[in-house]
Amino acid sequence: MLEVRDLEKHFPVRKGLFGRVTGHVHAVDGVSFAIGAGETLGLVGESGCGKTTVGRTVLRLLAPTAGTIRVDGDDITRLGNRDLRPYRRRMQIIFQDPFSSLDPRMSAADIVGELLGVHDVAKGTERRERVAALFERVGLRADQLDNYPHEFSGGQRQRLSIARALSLNPELIVCDEPVSALDVSIQAQVINLLMDLQAEFGLSYLFIAHDLAVVEHLSDRVAVMYLGRIVEFADKRTLFENPQHPYTESLLAAVPVPDPSRARSKRHLEGDVPSPVNRPSGCHFHTRCPYATAQCRAEEPRLKPIAEGHEVACHLR
């Protein structure tokens, strides 16, 4: 359904009175992946690694610096706003913060129904009926149609965001950490809702998160990002049972285990993520990797297959 190849997104760094460009933030630095119909791809990594930028660039909310984005084989990388309209109906997003992503001056019915009007899908009574049906499907009540965002709880606001994303019957939804701002009990409800909707409508998800337990529960395949690059790619069972990249091993070692008798790896990452403006040479992870060699410091590793469906960007594998 979606194919991304060598995607890059760089933001200029400007200084001085005249805004002279003095460098670039390499937020996304050569990312490639594909998502099939009805499939969920989990995208994980530390804060600041470029996950959200990938999601927004894929949807063309941000213009890519380089690379290609294809939807069902159609290249949408350089399309203008007019030509993008049919594809925008097929791809939607659920934002991380369920409050700031909703206009506080609009009623819930107007928020969910806005896209129906923009794309000339439904108007008047028909539009309100469709919005009411969407409310019922995501677990909201029809008598809440005229409420404003501040009158909903955090979980209800995220359900409102999900209803808005569903309003145009999309094929792909980018879920940008949709449960990270919610209480744990509410997280489970929203995750189950997303899974039910996927089964009902055959949706594809790009699920962006840093909570590995959620990713393991929801995803079919997982891509691990570090400083703008994908360093490991595998189906979820392989990734969680047999991680091959040192960064993936460290991420999994940091996940709390609710069993005091179970042995835990004591490997912890040291230091901070390097600046995406002044990136390390060679492997971006070598400044924090306990196994780094001279080759790691000098030569950039490429994603390579080590087993069927399992790719790793590491000189040691």
Protein Blocks (a to p, Z undefined) as FASTA:
>chain_A
ZZcehiacdddddedjkopafbdcdfbgoiacdddehiacddeddehilmmmmmmmmnom
accfbdcddeehiacklgcfklmmmmmmmpccddfblmlmpcfkbcfklmmmmmmmmnom
agcjlmmmmmmmmmmmnopafklmmpcfklpcfklmmmmmmmmmmmnopabdcdehkllm
pcfklmmmmmmmmmmmmmmnopacddddfbfklmmmmmmbdcddeehiafbdcdfklmmm
mcfbfklmmmmmmpccfbfkbccdfbdcedjdddfklccehjfklmmpckbcfklmmpcc
ddddfbehiacddfkZZ
